[in-house]
């Protein structure tokens, strides 16, 4: 039997979010019921609630940075028990059969992963995200939050943390590697922390020097303003890896010029509009222009364990649920350091 729970939803595209109730399915054989304690606000929540990435499913309850406590488990559950601290990230199901799912790369599922919100589940019912008091998920799509991480600073790791950890790990950021993070926001600040903990030399490339003090405090070795043309001259051929976290179109030629031969520019931010590229920017120097999308369940658990080991949580501003609409506007103005997190007790 379904249960109705409180939530904040966008009733239509571009409409302010408002308090409502949503159905949650009964706890099935392999499901866990999670009492949500905290939910991060990701820029992608705003893109989707405002139809920036295509037509959305409304009413929409955003939120895919979820941290909470298991309160009930199905009879077949083996991974969790009531009282466990768990997280839910950007997807809650996948086909489980394709090569990518079997490799633990569920985010690249051939049939498409089932998004935590703004998606249809395998039964054709809309999914609703973390701006709510409870969620029911299959145990295989939840991850354990280590005791060393407070739940409020752990919530953003379920998207921002894994979105940066995955490409940094895949392109082998570490000692002897020169890594640049483009943008010091909700994603970028976690990139700095993680790249530093991995042992890389870390540079922040930001529009201005306004956040320089923060960048250095978070673990950056260097900080440059991209609005200064001399930055691109000075840093030409410097980096093994550049990870761009910004959701605005870049001058890819300029950023590719900062790479060493065989370097990679990896995009995790997703602009709403197409971008252009002169292919000589990649041909010269055998460079790679790539993308990366979150991480699989196993890698997300690996990331959480790594962050707990190194004491890495997100830098957050905790808000009440009735501040969500204001928070959206502040995100668009880059007026947050560095992630808004909703206290679900206020929903």
Buried (B, 14 or more C-beta within 10 A) or exposed (E): EEBEBBBBBBEEBEBEBBEBEBEBBEBEEBBBBBBBBBBBBBBBBBBBBBBBEEEBBBBBBBBBBBBBBBBBBBEEBEBBEEEBBBBBBBBBBBBEEBEBBEEBBBBBBEEEBBBBBBBEEEEEEBBBBBBBBBBBBBBBBBBBBBEBBBBBBBBBBBBBBBBBBBBBBBBEBBEEBBBBBBBBBBBBBBBBBBBBBBEBBBBBBBBEBEBBEBBBEBBBBBBBBBEEEEBBEEBEEBBBBBBBBBBEEBBBBBBBBBBBEEBBBBBBBBBEEEEEEEEEBBEEBEBBBBEBBBBBBEBBBBBBBBBBEEEBBBBBBBBEBBBBBEBBEBBEEBEBBBBBBBBBEBB
